[in-house]
Amino acid sequence: MKFNFLGGWSYTNKEMFELFKFIDLDEIKRINSYNILEFGSGDSSIKIANIFDNIDNLEYYTYESNKSFITNHKKIKTILYNENEIQNVKLTDNISKNIKFDLILVDGPNGDKRKYWYNKFKDFVKVGTIILIDDFNHYKSFEIELDNNFKYELLSFSDEPFVPDGEHSWKIVRVIDNL
């Protein structure tokens, strides 16, 4: 699969190639259903949604705190929130508590605040949910909160330091249990 992800502050081609090693698109097409939750929106959200464009039962939610990154795609439901009140955000205000996500992408907001998402999406995962944490090595709290909320198998890890318009760190895991 060929990608055209921008890198820099966004996902890189290498990162997406690694992620999609663990996503069986043929099986998803057969089932015709897939659920994605993303924290941090933008150009990459549209590119990911386009990969799943032929899936009739695609549920794609993204949480974004910056109006300039809100996406315009028919299959993406964007929820705008105030990142200064991230601790008060309740996912169930916008997402049915019955939905379980197949893929969760943690890429926003900037800074340490994204650590608050893990506990919030805990009830929306199932065994087998894949979680990608972008810029994983930026804050120790990203690892602490992942470990506090999930038992998982490591699928891929990059510990590269951030370089503008270059590669960066990530961690891709598959949930084997909620703690």
C-alpha positions as CSV (number, residue, x, y, z in Angstrom):
1,M,0.0,0.0,0.0
2,K,1.3,3.4,-0.9
3,F,0.8,6.4,1.4
4,N,1.2,10.1,1.1
5,F,1.3,11.3,4.7
6,L,3.0,14.6,5.3
7,G,5.1,13.8,8.4
8,G,6.3,16.7,10.6
9,W,3.5,17.2,13.1
10,S,1.4,14.7,11.2
11,Y,1.7,10.9,10.7
12,T,4.6,9.8,8.4
13,N,4.4,7.3,5.6
14,K,6.7,5.0,7.6
15,E,4.4,5.2,10.6
16,M,1.3,4.5,8.5
17,F,3.0,1.6,6.7
18,E,3.8,0.1,10.1
19,L,0.2,0.6,11.3
20,F,-1.4,-1.0,8.2
21,K,0.8,-4.1,8.6
22,F,-1.6,-5.0,11.4
23,I,-4.9,-4.1,9.7
24,D,-6.4,-6.7,7.4
25,L,-8.2,-4.6,4.8
26,D,-9.5,-7.6,2.9
27,E,-11.2,-8.9,6.1
28,I,-12.6,-5.5,6.8
29,K,-14.1,-5.3,3.3
30,R,-15.6,-8.8,3.8
31,I,-17.2,-7.7,7.1
32,N,-18.0,-4.2,5.6
33,S,-17.7,-2.6,9.1
34,Y,-14.9,-0.8,10.9
35,N,-14.8,1.7,13.8
36,I,-12.1,4.4,14.2
37,L,-11.6,6.9,17.0
38,E,-9.0,9.6,16.6
39,F,-7.8,12.4,18.9
40,G,-6.3,15.1,16.8
41,S,-7.7,15.8,13.3
42,G,-6.3,17.1,10.0
43,D,-5.2,16.1,6.6
44,S,-4.2,12.6,7.8
45,S,-7.7,12.0,9.0
46,I,-9.1,12.5,5.5
47,K,-6.4,10.2,4.1
48,I,-7.2,7.5,6.6
49,A,-10.9,7.8,6.0
50,N,-10.3,7.5,2.2
51,I,-8.5,4.1,2.8
52,F,-11.8,2.9,4.3
53,D,-14.0,4.8,1.9
54,N,-15.5,1.6,0.4
55,I,-16.6,0.3,3.8
56,D,-20.4,1.0,4.2
57,N,-20.5,0.7,7.9
58,L,-17.6,2.9,8.8
59,E,-17.9,4.8,12.1
60,Y,-15.1,7.4,12.3
61,Y,-15.0,9.9,15.2
62,T,-12.4,12.5,15.8
63,Y,-11.9,14.9,18.6
64,E,-10.2,18.2,17.8
65,S,-9.5,21.3,19.8
66,N,-8.4,23.6,17.0
67,K,-11.0,24.7,14.5
68,S,-8.4,25.1,11.7
69,F,-7.9,21.3,11.8
70,I,-11.5,20.2,11.5
71,T,-11.9,17.9,8.6
72,N,-14.5,17.9,5.9
73,H,-15.2,14.3,5.0
74,K,-18.6,12.7,4.6
75,K,-17.6,9.7,6.9
76,I,-15.9,11.6,9.7
77,K,-17.8,12.9,12.7
78,T,-15.7,15.7,14.3
79,I,-16.2,16.7,17.9
80,L,-14.8,20.1,18.8
81,Y,-13.7,20.4,22.4
82,N,-11.8,22.9,24.6
83,E,-8.5,21.3,25.4
84,N,-8.3,23.4,28.6
85,E,-11.3,21.4,29.8
86,I,-10.2,18.0,28.5
87,Q,-10.6,16.4,31.9
88,N,-14.3,17.2,31.7
89,V,-14.9,15.7,28.2
90,K,-17.2,12.7,28.3
91,L,-17.0,10.6,25.1
92,T,-20.5,9.3,25.8
93,D,-21.9,12.8,25.2
94,N,-21.1,12.2,21.5
95,I,-20.6,8.4,21.0
96,S,-22.9,5.5,21.9
97,K,-21.5,3.6,24.9
98,N,-22.2,0.4,22.9
99,I,-19.6,1.1,20.2
100,K,-16.3,-0.6,20.4
101,F,-13.5,0.8,18.2
102,D,-11.2,-1.3,16.1
103,L,-8.6,1.4,15.8
104,I,-7.8,4.3,18.1
105,L,-5.3,7.0,17.1
106,V,-3.9,9.3,19.8
107,D,-2.4,12.4,18.2
108,G,-3.7,15.4,20.1
109,P,-3.8,17.8,21.6
110,N,-0.2,18.9,21.7
111,G,1.6,18.5,25.0
112,D,1.0,16.4,28.0
113,K,-2.8,16.7,28.0
114,R,-3.4,13.8,25.7
115,K,-2.6,11.5,28.6
116,Y,-6.2,12.1,29.8
117,W,-7.7,10.3,26.8
118,Y,-6.6,6.8,27.8
119,N,-9.0,6.4,30.7
120,K,-11.8,8.1,28.7
121,F,-11.7,5.6,25.8
122,K,-11.1,2.5,28.0
123,D,-14.8,1.5,27.8
124,F,-14.7,1.8,24.0
125,V,-12.1,-0.8,23.3
126,K,-12.3,-4.6,22.9
127,V,-9.8,-7.3,22.8
128,G,-8.0,-6.7,19.5
129,T,-8.4,-3.0,19.3
130,I,-5.3,-1.4,17.8
131,I,-4.0,1.8,19.4
132,L,-1.4,4.1,17.8
133,I,0.2,6.7,20.0
134,D,1.9,9.3,17.9
135,D,4.9,11.2,19.4
136,F,5.1,8.5,22.1
137,N,8.4,9.6,23.5
138,H,7.4,13.2,24.1
139,Y,6.1,12.7,27.6
140,K,6.5,9.8,30.0
141,S,2.8,10.2,31.0
142,F,1.8,8.7,27.6
143,E,3.4,5.4,28.5
144,I,2.2,5.5,32.2
145,E,-1.4,6.1,31.2
146,L,-1.3,3.4,28.5
147,D,0.1,0.9,31.0
148,N,-2.4,2.0,33.7
149,N,-5.4,1.4,31.5
150,F,-4.6,-1.5,29.2
151,K,-2.9,-4.8,28.9
152,Y,-1.5,-5.0,25.4
153,E,0.9,-6.6,23.0
154,L,3.5,-4.4,21.4
155,L,3.1,-4.4,17.6
156,S,5.6,-1.7,16.6
157,F,7.7,1.0,18.3
158,S,9.8,3.8,17.0
159,D,11.8,5.9,19.5
160,E,13.2,8.4,17.0
161,P,13.6,12.0,18.2
162,F,11.3,14.5,16.6
163,V,12.8,16.2,13.5
164,P,10.7,18.9,11.7
165,D,9.3,17.4,8.5
166,G,10.9,14.1,9.4
167,E,10.3,10.8,11.3
168,H,9.3,10.7,14.9
169,S,8.3,8.3,17.6
170,W,5.2,6.1,17.9
171,K,3.9,3.1,19.6
172,I,1.4,0.7,18.1
173,V,-0.2,-1.9,20.4
174,R,-3.1,-4.4,20.3
175,V,-5.3,-4.5,23.4
176,I,-5.5,-7.9,25.1
177,D,-7.4,-6.7,28.2
178,N,-8.6,-3.6,30.0
179,L,-7.2,-3.1,33.5
